[in-house]
């Protein structure tokens, strides 16, 4: 009651723009993160800057963008028109200030809220903007959104354009790191969506001539494609599609150049339109799942004033293409119905190959219908009292502000799962416990997912049987010991996901949990170390012979300690598919022993003495359990 009485005029505060962004960064850039997930805040900052340069290209000003990232420094230089020199400071430091409100100039741009660049400015320890325009230049520097340098205009010989350099603030993005693969994927998407654009990233050139066609070529194993990629283009819409051999459906969807990783109204409309068009073309009422099984497609549309379901714009919520335009559903359906139907009539050999793939999916579905029904009934009964799953209260498919935090730990053994269960956040973190090593499913059909109890229960726990729309956890974290058995279990689980649910991996939902290898402590301080280098640094910091413990397994870490490693500073390594040829990758690592794999193992053997941790003599005496 005492706190209630202190509510007065002094309790009412007004924050300026930069204070509000720094106090509530999630409202502007989604989750913060440390860079281990593709949608973490540091990548959103980068994207906000590049988006402005892309808009210049779309307007016909500047065909090249230079992006350089080293350590924690980001530099982006475009060769567009350049920010008007008198408005350079306003454009990066005044909310609701920008050149995109006039629909005649930027009718179908993503960043219409006037916040993007300002959020980058406010969330950076250093932010430098320089505009080059008609032989003159203007430069200004900020720190955490506050201006620290404002130079007068001067002459320049540089080409027109804008250069921005920033350092994400490490007091907000703690222990962050840029993962090059995430940035490379972002840049590839930019050039696929803007044919003719050149982006130079750290000295490497990225370029696409055929847009979404090139995207599918890059991201799909050529040996598994059942017919040539169908590439369709219209005003404000572009589509590329084929059928391959993988299980499930795989989509790359975009709105105004924004990668809508969670789909939305345009992707739903496309899935519906493809089924409807193919049924009408072949004059047969195929099951929708048979038509879409193994489809790989990319769809990009441009709409006026898009409405997204979150600030990070990963799911389109717009129902209409524009204020006076048709619905998104009708727009996509009309385009697909006409263009795809025309294409199939024009290329009957493609239509024949498509029909064969659909009929194959129909046979496969019928072959496993019986076992699938029984498996689903078992899973339904198990869900009432699933000993393997210790669920959390919130899920990714809930409309809740913490849904991005939802996590499922996949672990092995009672002791490890017990430690995680006791220390987890019951609101957002669930635990799925494996019993020993799972089956090596490489080369097996999807029938095994229903025949194998663990795989079936895991599939149902994640709710991914029919695609990612109902995915229950944003982060699927493989938590195994850092020994040989733990590594093997890790590979077996990854094989399961890559073999049967590759879209789950490609969408950035699968991670490996890092847990500390060492604990270094004295009476005053405890430091947990994830590598030998961190251990050496901790020893140097604490001095005078600290106590050193090596953790051999997750079960050795007490629940109290485990809570430190799965909280806000949790360290995760993303599982990233660098090669589109998944089958070749799995064959090499998980197939029958091959001469090439034997040669690789022999060439990379590393012998250690007696499985002992080799420590300097002064460390060995103080080590507690580093055998």
Number of C-alpha atoms within 10 A of each C-alpha: 5 6 6 7 7 10 10 8 7 7 7 7 7 7 9 9 16 21 16 15 23 18 12 12 19 15 14 21 26 19 20 19 23 22 23 19 25 21 20 20 27 27 20 21 23 21 20 19 21 23 19 20 27 25 22 20 22 16 12 11 18 21 18 21 24 20 23 14 18 9 9 14 14 18 21 21 22 28 23 26 21 23 23 16 18 10 13 18 20 14 20 25 23 16 18 16 17 20 13 20 17 10 13 8 12 18 17 23 24 24 22 20 14 19 23 23 25 26 26 31 31 26 31 26 19 22 28 21 23 21 28 28 23 15 12 16 24 24 21 19 21 22 19 22 25 16 16 13 12 12 10 10 14 11 12 14 11 14 17 22 23 26 23 21 21 26 22 25 21 14 11 18 19 15 12 21 14 21 15 11 13 19 18 14 12 17 21 19 21 24 24 22 23 21 15 16 20 20 21 17 18 12 10 10 12 19 20 20 13 15 22 29 21 21 20 23 13 14 16 21 18 15 10 13 18 18 18 13 19 17 21 18 16 11 8 14 19 22 25 22 23 20 26 22 17 23 19 20 21 25 21 24 25 26 27 22 22 25 19 22 17 17 20 21 17 30 27 14 17 25 19 17 21 21 20 18 19 22 16 14 16 13 9 9 12 17 14 16 16 19 24 21 23 22 23 24 26 21 21 23 23 21 21 19 21 22 16 17 14 15 14 19 21 20 24 23 17 20 16 21 22 17 11 8 11 13 17 23 20 17 19 27 21 13 20 25 19 11 17 21 17 12 15 18 12 11 11 11 13 19 19 14 14 20 15 13 23 23 14 14 20 17 13 15 18 12 12 16 14 11 16 20 12 13 19 15 12 15 22 14 11 15 15 8 11 15 10 20 20 18 19 18 11 22 26 22 16 15 10 10 12 14 18 18 18 23 27 27 27 23 27 24 15 12 17 22 24 17 20 27 21 14 19 23 17 15 16 21 25 25 24 24 21 19 11 11 15 18 15 17 21 19 12 12 13 16 15 16 22 23 15 14 14 19 19 19 24 19 19 18 23 18 16 17 16 13 15 20 14 15 22 22 27 22 23 24 24 26 27 26 24 19 10 9 13 19 12 17 23 22 18 19 19 21 22 19 17 22 20 19 22 20 21 20 18 16 18 21 20 24 22 19 22 19 25 23 21 22 19 24 19 15 8 6 9 15 19 21 19 15 13 12 10 17 20 14 15 21 20 12 11 18 11 12 17 23 20 25 18 19 18 17 17 26 20 13 18 16 20 13 13 22 19 15 19 20 13 12 12 14 21 21 16 22 18 15 16 11 13 15 16 18 20 13 15 17 15 15 14 17 16 10 11 12 10 9 15 10 10 11 11 9 9 8 8 7 7 9 7 8 9 9 13 13 13 8 8 10 16 17 13 15 17 14 14 18 13
